[in-house]
Amino acid sequence: MMRLWTSATLSWFSDGCCDVKYLDLWANAPVSYMPGQHIDASWQQDQYEVLLAHDGNGRIFQRAANLLLNYQFYPPNTLAQTSDFSLEKRPMRIGDRVIQRIKVATLRRRAILDIIGITEIHNIINTPRCCGFTYVTVRPHIAEGEWSAQVAWQENGNLILKIAAISRPAPQEPTRNLTFIRTRQLAMHQCGIAYFRKLLASR
């Protein structure tokens, strides 16, 4: 019955303790987007560039890179993740998959309704002055597209966070849900940027 209302995988009243099961369940699911593919007017494109700090010696950059490559970007009450690299306690690698638990409704900090999605790490950048990664969506994610985040330590000492996303709702998602999905997506962009800045400042 829920499939009549949304194409998303829904989770009710769960703390996400067993999300590793989705890595097994969707192990052979194909990606639903490849960077560089043709896109038309049905796709949304978002870009953000934020000054994080002035970094005179690279120490802030190293902290930012470590946070980013461990996918510590969103507050847990907005999005929680379970991934191949988090389970194995190692740096992310290309091909790793990430289960995303997107918080939709809570009551007194307890989960009521979450959306479960899955993505795959497509590219990783890790150089002395630039670090980041790109993931692409995997079916049955509620959306299709890619998301990239980079931190760049510029020659003038400025530390810059760059976010780029290309996305659209999955083709089977009912039209009535599209405004909610887009509104939620834009709010999550801002929430993630603010939380990342907070994490970096607290270290």
N, C-alpha and C positions, 0 to 999 in steps of 0.2 A: 504493500500500500504506500509506503514512504517513497518509492520510486516514482509515484505519480506526482509527488510534491517537489522532489529534488533528486538529482543524479548523484548527490554526494553520499559518502558513507558516514552515517551518523552514529554517535556514541552518547548514550544517556547515562548520567550519574556514575561516571567512571573517573578514577584519578589517573588513568593512563599507565598503571603499573604493568599491564600485560601487552603494551603496544608492540613489543618485539614480535608478536605473532603475525603482525601485518607484513613484516619484512619477509617472513616465510610464505605467507599467503600470496603476496604479490611479487615473489621473487622473479617470475618469468613475465611479468606484465611489461608491455612495450612502452617506450617513451612516447609522449604525445606531441612533442615539439623538438625540432632540431635548430640550433642557432644558424642563422643565415638563410633559412627557408623563406619563401615568398610570404609576405603578409599584405593584407588589404585593409580597408577602412574599418573592418570589424575588430581589429586589434587595438588595444590601448598601449601607448608607450609613455613610460614615466621615467624621468631622470632627476636626480638630486645631487647637488654638490655642496658639502658642508665643511666649513673650517672647524676642525676639532681642537687644535692647540698650536702653539708655536713650540717646536721641538728643537732644541739646540744641539742635542747629542745623540738623538735616535732612540732614546730609552722609551719615550712615549709611543713611538712607532712600533717598537718591539712588543709592547703591551697590547697595542691595538691589533697588531697582526696575530698575536696569540689568541685574543678574544675572537677575532673573525674566523680564523681557521678551525676553531672549535665550535663555530656557529652559535656563539653567545651574542645574540643580536636582539632578540625579542624578549620582553618580560614573560616569565612563566605563566602569568595570568592572561596573557594574550595568545601565545603560541608556545607549546612544549614540543620537544623533538626527541626521537629515539632513532639512532643511526648506527650503521655498521661501525663507524669510527668511535662513537661514544661507547658502544658496548665493548669494543676491543681496546678502549683506552689508548688510542693512537691518533696521530694526525690524519686528517681526511685524505682520501685518495680519489682519483678519477674513477668513476664507476660505483663508488659508495652510494648507498641509498639511504634516504632520510624520511622517516615517518613524521609527519607534522600533525599535531593535535591543535586545531584552531578553536579557541574558546569562543563560543557563541552566547551562552547564557550561564550565569552563575548566581548563587544566592548565598550570602554570608560566607563568601570565599569558597563555597563548595560547588563543584561542577554540576551543572544540570544538563547542558547540551553542548557537544563538541562536534566539529567536522574533522574527519580523518583524511589526510591526503598523503601522497608520496611523491618524492622528487629524487633525481639522480645527479650526482656531482659530474659535471661535464668538463670543467676546466679549472685549473688552479694556477695562480700566479704567486710566486714566492721569491722575490729578489731583494737585494739590500735596501731598496727604496720603494718598492711597491709590492703589495700582498693582497690577495683576494681570491674569490672563486665565483664560478657560475654554476647554477643548477638548472635543470630542465624538468618539466613536469612528466609524470608517469601516470598512465591510466591505472586506477580510476580517480585521479585528482579532479576536483570540481572545476579546475581551470586548466588551460593549456598555455604554455609559454616558457619563458626563462626569467631568471632573476640573478643579478650580478651585484657583488659588493666588493669594493677595493678601498684600501687605505694607501695613500701616496705621500711619502715624505719628500717634499719639494726642496730644491736647492736653496731656497730662501728660508728654509726651516719650518715652513707651514706644513701642518699635517692635515690632509684633506680626505674626507670620506666621500666616495662616489657610489651612488646606487643607480642601477638601470634595470628596468623591467619591461618586458613585452608580454602581454597576456590578453586572453579573452576567456569567457566562460566556456566550459565544455559544450560541444554542439548539442548534446542531449539535455542540457539544463533548461528547465522551463523559463520562458521569457519573463514571467512575473517575478522571478528571483533576481534578475540581472541588476536592477538598481541597488538592491541590498548588497549583492556581492561586490559591486564597484565601490559603494560607499565604505564597506568594511575593508576592502583592499587599500584604499587611500588612507584610511585611518591607521591601518597597520603599518604602512610605510612610515608615517610620522611617529607612531609609537615606538617603532624599532629604532629609528634614528635617535630619538630622545633617550631611550634606554641605553643604547650603545654609548652615547656621550656620558651618561651617568655612570655606567660601569667603568669607563676609562678614567673619569675624574676621581673615582673612589679607590683606585689602586695606588 
